[in-house]
Amino acid sequence: MWRRRAGDARRSPEAAQTAARPEPAGPVQPAEPPALTIDALGRKCPIPIIMLAERINQVAMGGVVAVLADDPAAFTDVPAWCRLKSHEHVGSYELPQGGWSIHVRRNY
Protein backbone atom coordinates (compact mmCIF):
# COMPACT_ATOMS: atom_id res chain seq x y z
CA MET A 1 0.00 0.00 0.00
CA TRP A 2 1.34 3.43 -0.87
CA ARG A 3 1.24 6.46 1.35
CA ARG A 4 1.08 10.08 0.47
CA ARG A 5 4.13 12.01 1.57
CA ALA A 6 3.66 14.52 4.35
CA GLY A 7 3.03 17.91 2.84
CA ASP A 8 1.70 16.59 -0.47
CA ALA A 9 -1.86 16.55 0.81
CA ARG A 10 -1.80 20.30 1.40
CA ARG A 11 -0.42 21.26 -2.02
CA SER A 12 -2.60 21.52 -5.05
CA PRO A 13 -1.48 19.76 -8.26
CA GLU A 14 -0.75 23.18 -9.78
CA ALA A 15 1.52 24.12 -6.87
CA ALA A 16 3.35 20.81 -7.11
CA GLN A 17 4.00 21.34 -10.84
CA THR A 18 5.20 24.90 -10.27
CA ALA A 19 7.55 23.80 -7.49
CA ALA A 20 9.03 21.01 -9.62
CA ARG A 21 9.63 23.26 -12.64
CA PRO A 22 13.22 24.58 -12.72
CA GLU A 23 13.85 28.23 -13.45
CA PRO A 24 15.47 28.93 -16.82
CA ALA A 25 19.08 29.96 -16.27
CA GLY A 26 19.77 31.28 -19.75
CA PRO A 27 21.91 29.62 -22.38
CA VAL A 28 24.31 27.06 -20.95
CA GLN A 29 27.76 26.88 -22.48
CA PRO A 30 29.71 23.63 -22.87
CA ALA A 31 32.44 23.01 -20.29
CA GLU A 32 35.07 22.00 -22.84
CA PRO A 33 35.46 22.58 -26.57
CA PRO A 34 34.76 19.58 -28.79
CA ALA A 35 37.62 17.85 -30.61
CA LEU A 36 35.32 17.24 -33.60
CA THR A 37 32.12 18.93 -34.80
CA ILE A 38 29.67 17.10 -37.04
CA ASP A 39 27.26 19.41 -38.90
CA ALA A 40 23.99 17.51 -39.34
CA LEU A 41 21.78 20.61 -39.47
CA GLY A 42 18.90 20.14 -41.87
CA ARG A 43 19.20 16.35 -41.87
CA LYS A 44 16.56 14.04 -40.47
CA CYS A 45 17.21 11.16 -38.10
CA PRO A 46 18.85 8.68 -38.33
CA ILE A 47 21.42 10.57 -40.44
CA PRO A 48 22.95 12.51 -37.47
CA ILE A 49 23.46 9.21 -35.60
CA ILE A 50 24.95 7.53 -38.66
CA MET A 51 27.34 10.46 -39.10
CA LEU A 52 28.32 10.24 -35.41
CA ALA A 53 28.85 6.46 -35.56
CA GLU A 54 31.08 6.81 -38.64
CA ARG A 55 33.27 9.56 -37.20
CA ILE A 56 33.49 9.06 -33.42
CA ASN A 57 36.66 6.97 -33.82
CA GLN A 58 38.43 10.01 -35.31
CA VAL A 59 38.81 11.58 -31.84
CA ALA A 60 41.09 10.36 -29.08
CA MET A 61 39.74 8.30 -26.19
CA GLY A 62 37.94 10.70 -23.84
CA GLY A 63 37.54 13.26 -26.61
CA VAL A 64 34.28 15.11 -27.17
CA VAL A 65 32.31 15.13 -30.42
CA ALA A 66 29.67 17.82 -31.00
CA VAL A 67 26.75 16.87 -33.24
CA LEU A 68 24.90 19.91 -34.58
CA ALA A 69 21.32 18.90 -35.30
CA ASP A 70 17.94 20.58 -35.63
CA ASP A 71 15.78 17.47 -36.00
CA PRO A 72 13.82 17.02 -32.73
CA ALA A 73 14.34 13.25 -32.95
CA ALA A 74 18.13 13.74 -32.74
CA PHE A 75 17.71 15.52 -29.39
CA THR A 76 16.52 12.25 -27.82
CA ASP A 77 18.05 9.69 -30.20
CA VAL A 78 21.71 10.74 -29.79
CA PRO A 79 21.66 10.36 -25.97
CA ALA A 80 19.87 7.00 -26.42
CA TRP A 81 22.59 5.93 -28.87
CA CYS A 82 25.20 6.92 -26.27
CA ARG A 83 23.57 4.66 -23.65
CA LEU A 84 23.33 1.83 -26.17
CA LYS A 85 26.98 2.14 -27.27
CA SER A 86 28.42 2.98 -23.79
CA HIS A 87 29.59 6.47 -24.71
CA GLU A 88 28.86 9.46 -22.46
CA HIS A 89 26.25 12.07 -23.34
CA VAL A 90 27.97 15.18 -21.97
CA GLY A 91 25.10 17.57 -22.65
CA SER A 92 22.83 19.19 -25.20
CA TYR A 93 23.13 22.94 -25.76
CA GLU A 94 20.72 25.14 -27.69
CA LEU A 95 22.11 26.87 -30.75
CA PRO A 96 21.22 30.54 -31.37
CA GLN A 97 20.01 29.75 -34.92
CA GLY A 98 17.88 26.84 -33.68
CA GLY A 99 18.71 23.24 -33.02
CA TRP A 100 21.23 21.79 -30.59
CA SER A 101 24.87 21.02 -30.15
CA ILE A 102 24.79 17.52 -28.65
CA HIS A 103 28.10 16.60 -27.02
CA VAL A 104 29.28 12.99 -26.77
CA ARG A 105 32.43 11.76 -25.02
CA ARG A 106 34.15 8.76 -26.61
CA ASN A 107 34.63 6.02 -23.99
CA TYR A 108 36.32 3.31 -26.08
Helices and strands as residue ranges (DSSP letters): H 13-20, E 36-39, H 47-55, G 56-58, E 64-69, H 72-85, E 88-94, E 100-105
